[in-house]
Amino acid sequence: LMLAWMNREAVEETLKAIEECEYSVEGRLALEVDVRDADGAVVGGTWALNEVSIEKAEQSRVLDVVLAIDGRPLTSFGCDGVLAATPTGSTAYAFSAGGPVVWPDVEALLVVPSNAHALFARPLVTSPDSVLSVAVPADGNRARISADGRRAVDVP
């Protein structure tokens, strides 16, 4: 039984299978997000099954970001945003932004710049245990975080 792919015609059959415990559960990676202020205090947070996007709040301005992975500075550039995606989310927004498709049972996370204004801002594959930090300068464009395109958190 695959509940994620259930169609309307199979509702009764699906409910009966659930009632009779004739199903399996497939684990998937998820993302946990902390939003911090300039002092490092957590001021918000959310989670995502597919992807988290850090996006510019004002469409007419570029969002400047500084990326670090596991506490190590990596790069900085201007962009429309940065996506962090799980394998489940690799076939959606991250793929449209130029990221690779990752098979669902591969343990990895994607970092995909969105419309970066930099020559060498490329998609990156990291460990599922990696911590991605995206810093937004206080004097730059305001940013917001969107989780799975449903839950939004403003970045101070």
C-alpha positions, -999 to 999 in steps of 0.1 A, spaced: 0 0 0 14 34 -9 -6 61 8 15 89 -8 2 78 -42 -34 70 -33 -60 81 -58 -97 88 -53 -108 55 -67 -88 36 -41 -100 53 -10 -120 24 4 -93 -1 -5 -67 21 12 -87 26 44 -93 -12 46 -56 -19 42 -48 7 69 -74 -9 92 -59 -43 86 -23 -30 91 -13 -40 56 11 -13 49 47 -4 54 63 29 66 92 44 47 115 68 66 126 100 49 151 127 58 136 160 70 152 194 76 151 213 109 155 250 108 165 275 134 162 313 127 187 333 147 191 370 153 225 388 151 233 377 186 228 341 179 195 337 198 169 315 183 139 337 173 120 312 152 121 278 135 103 253 114 109 220 96 105 206 61 102 173 43 111 186 9 130 219 10 137 251 29 143 282 9 159 314 21 145 341 -2 147 378 -6 118 397 8 120 426 -17 118 413 -52 136 443 -66 168 438 -46 195 411 -45 198 390 -13 234 389 -1 242 356 16 272 341 34 272 303 34 290 280 59 288 243 63 295 227 97 308 260 109 333 264 81 329 295 59 323 284 23 313 313 0 293 345 -3 273 359 -32 242 378 -42 212 358 -53 174 354 -52 178 328 -25 193 295 -14 176 261 -12 184 233 12 166 201 0 162 165 10 163 137 -15 125 137 -14 125 174 -23 153 171 -49 127 167 -77 108 199 -70 121 234 -64 158 223 -61 157 205 -95 140 236 -111 169 257 -98 195 235 -114 201 209 -86 205 172 -92 178 146 -87 188 124 -56 173 90 -52 150 89 -21 171 63 -2 204 82 -6 214 99 26 224 134 15 212 170 16 214 195 -13 224 231 -12 212 249 -44 217 287 -50 187 303 -67 197 327 -95 231 335 -80 250 365 -92 283 347 -90 304 327 -114 311 297 -91 279 294 -70 270 258 -78 248 231 -62 264 212 -35 257 178 -19 264 174 18 261 148 45 226 145 61 243 154 94 258 187 80 247 220 94 241 247 67 243 283 79 231 310 57 239 345 71 222 376 58 239 409 65 218 432 86 222 461 62 212 441 32 178 430 17 154 414 42 149 377 39 123 351 48 124 313 51 98 291 34 95 255 44 79 232 18 63 263 3 38 263 32 54 276 64 71 310 63 94 326 89 108 361 87 145 365 92 154 394 115 
